Amino acid sequence: MDVLTKKAWELRKDIVEMVYRSKAGHVGGDLSVIDILTVLYFKVMNVSPENVRNPNRDRFLLSKGHCADALYCVLGEKGFFDKQEAIETFSQFGSRYIGHPNMAVPGIEMNAGSLGHGLSVGVGMALAAKMNRKNYRTYVVLGDGEMAEGSNYEGMMAAAQYHLDNLCATIDLNRLQISGTTKEVMNSDSLSRKFEDFGWNVIEVKDGNNCLQLVEAYEQAETLKGKPAAVIAHTTKGKGVSFMENTASWHHGVMTEEQYLQAVKELEEVLA
Ligand SMILES: Cc1ncc(C[n+]2csc(CCOP(=O)(O)OP(=O)(O)O)c2C)c(N)n1
């Protein structure tokens, strides 16, 4: 198993522990997006605890902010803070590791949680880079359910209008949202065509839980000039824990002890 894939599966164990201890979090979407976050933080982006105040660092925004638990695990692993502290205090009274991204936590660039804001903030950051002649890139991760928010489409238009080829949006396309399939709740089919029609370059990733396919996509995105890039990553919600996969109720389900032990066993089998 390659290093990135191994890291993503180890981070799945951290997420499951964090969510089990806290009886909070959004485990389905965490397990869907973790490969994307791992690849971005450990391969693609120029972001680290050492350059967190450097104006040239790449910018990252988790627009699907309910998956803050996955982001805290990745940032902790990257050394922004003590990961174990985050795992043990997530969502507890008094902890800074609250249920949605919070700028009190080192490495977080934007408070989030109300869906539909990250792309427009990312447009501002990418435009600022162009205006200030800086080379940093801005990465935004959104959910496919989140694409029901109309503000995304204004952000898409503005990004194309200003030729923001330093902006890369990723859609974690797992076909589920909070209460059912995206098709039933608010159909967001043909997202690739929508992005293309709005003037973006589009890269489809057949298996968005495959780190190597994701690396290729982000490398390609960096070479595309003149337009913003959308990486459409076809993922599985709950990926890696059999009883959670493709099941809407695991959007923010709480595990029993038995389920927790089963989840850990399954993840350890993949890592063995
Ligand atoms: C503006 C807004 N409306 C509603 C919600 C409640 N909400 C939280 S998560 C979610 C579903 C998001 O689905 P998706 O973007 O597909 O995320 P994923 O399935 O990857 O977890 C909703 C509707 C919210 N956080 N913000």
Ligand as a Chemical Component Dictionary entry (heavy atoms), coordinates in Angstrom:
data_LIG
# 
_chem_comp.id                   LIG 
_chem_comp.type                 NON-POLYMER 
_chem_comp.pdbx_formal_charge   1 
_chem_comp.three_letter_code    LIG 
# 
loop_
_chem_comp_atom.comp_id 
_chem_comp_atom.atom_id 
_chem_comp_atom.alt_atom_id 
_chem_comp_atom.type_symbol 
_chem_comp_atom.charge 
_chem_comp_atom.model_Cartn_x 
_chem_comp_atom.model_Cartn_y 
_chem_comp_atom.model_Cartn_z 
_chem_comp_atom.pdbx_ordinal 
LIG C1  C1  C 0 -27.126 26.478 4.555 1  
LIG C2  C2  C 0 -27.256 25.120 5.187 2  
LIG N1  N1  N 0 -28.412 24.418 5.028 3  
LIG C3  C3  C 0 -28.540 23.209 5.595 4  
LIG C4  C4  C 0 -27.528 22.677 6.352 5  
LIG C5  C5  C 0 -27.719 21.330 7.029 6  
LIG N2  N2  N 1 -26.891 20.302 6.415 7  
LIG C6  C6  C 0 -25.766 19.867 7.018 8  
LIG S1  S1  S 0 -24.969 18.710 6.118 9  
LIG C7  C7  C 0 -26.162 18.727 4.939 10 
LIG C8  C8  C 0 -26.074 17.829 3.744 11 
LIG C9  C9  C 0 -24.858 18.087 2.944 12 
LIG O1  O1  O 0 -24.715 17.105 1.956 13 
LIG P1  P1  P 0 -23.390 17.019 1.148 14 
LIG O2  O2  O 0 -22.948 18.384 0.756 15 
LIG O3  O3  O 0 -23.587 16.056 0.030 16 
LIG O4  O4  O 0 -22.345 16.486 2.212 17 
LIG P2  P2  P 0 -21.827 14.982 2.459 18 
LIG O5  O5  O 0 -22.866 14.045 1.952 19 
LIG O6  O6  O 0 -20.572 14.851 1.682 20 
LIG O7  O7  O 0 -21.602 14.878 3.930 21 
LIG C10 C10 C 0 -27.160 19.649 5.231 22 
LIG C11 C11 C 0 -28.329 19.912 4.382 23 
LIG C12 C12 C 0 -26.353 23.442 6.502 24 
LIG N3  N3  N 0 -25.308 23.007 7.205 25 
LIG N4  N4  N 0 -26.235 24.650 5.907 26 
# 
loop_
_chem_comp_bond.comp_id 
_chem_comp_bond.atom_id_1 
_chem_comp_bond.atom_id_2 
_chem_comp_bond.value_order 
_chem_comp_bond.pdbx_ordinal 
LIG C1  C2  SING 1  
LIG C2  N1  SING 2  
LIG C2  N4  DOUB 3  
LIG N1  C3  DOUB 4  
LIG C3  C4  SING 5  
LIG C4  C5  SING 6  
LIG C4  C12 DOUB 7  
LIG C5  N2  SING 8  
LIG N2  C6  DOUB 9  
LIG N2  C10 SING 10 
LIG C6  S1  SING 11 
LIG S1  C7  SING 12 
LIG C7  C8  SING 13 
LIG C7  C10 DOUB 14 
LIG C8  C9  SING 15 
LIG C9  O1  SING 16 
LIG O1  P1  SING 17 
LIG P1  O2  DOUB 18 
LIG P1  O3  SING 19 
LIG P1  O4  SING 20 
LIG O4  P2  SING 21 
LIG P2  O5  DOUB 22 
LIG P2  O6  SING 23 
LIG P2  O7  SING 24 
LIG C10 C11 SING 25 
LIG C12 N3  SING 26 
LIG C12 N4  SING 27 
# 
